[in-house]
Amino acid sequence: AALRLIADLPYAYLWILNPDITAPPEALARHLQAAEAHPDHAIFGPVLRRSADERRVASAGSRLSFEGGLSTGNLYAGELLEVLPDAPYEADFLTGAALFLRRAILDEIGLIPERYFLYFEETDWLVGAARKGHPSLVVPQVRLTHHKRSEAGDLPATYYFYYYLR
């Protein structure tokens, strides 16, 4: 809905953040630097850290596989930040909690699909964008913290399972 509201405004970039994300002051500038350094890419994502231990990765891009059925997973999940590559790299898709993209790409890939109630809408959207020649690029120098409200302690909250399976 928000993307529709701003569709006619003259923005060059859009930064979509969940309300449970915190970003250091340099995060926006680093996204802009990556976009300028990679003019052949239009969709960028940060490394998301775990709020319980900001030395560890929650997601640094995501993978999608249809081998033996459908499976997805977060790249580098649980790893220490030090293991991340220095250079930006492509991923099958990005976690929808934090996305940075060129505004012009929306004309080609459309808006985030609304047929999903919750979860996987960004997966569908970004996999479709990659199929149209616009893969997602992870920028390891941009590190945000995700204070996942869908967790209770070290486990997913009960409502998470309900909406995830729905």
Buried (B, 14 or more C-beta within 10 A) or exposed (E): EEEEEEEEEEEEBBBBBBEEBEBEEEBBEBBBBBBEEEEEBBBBBBBBBBBEEEEBBBBBBBEBEEEEEEEEEBBBBEEEBEEBEEEBBEBBBBBBBBBBBBBEBBEEBEEBEEEBEEBBBBBBBBBBBBEEEBBBBBBBBBBBBBBBEBBEEEEEBEEBEEEEEE
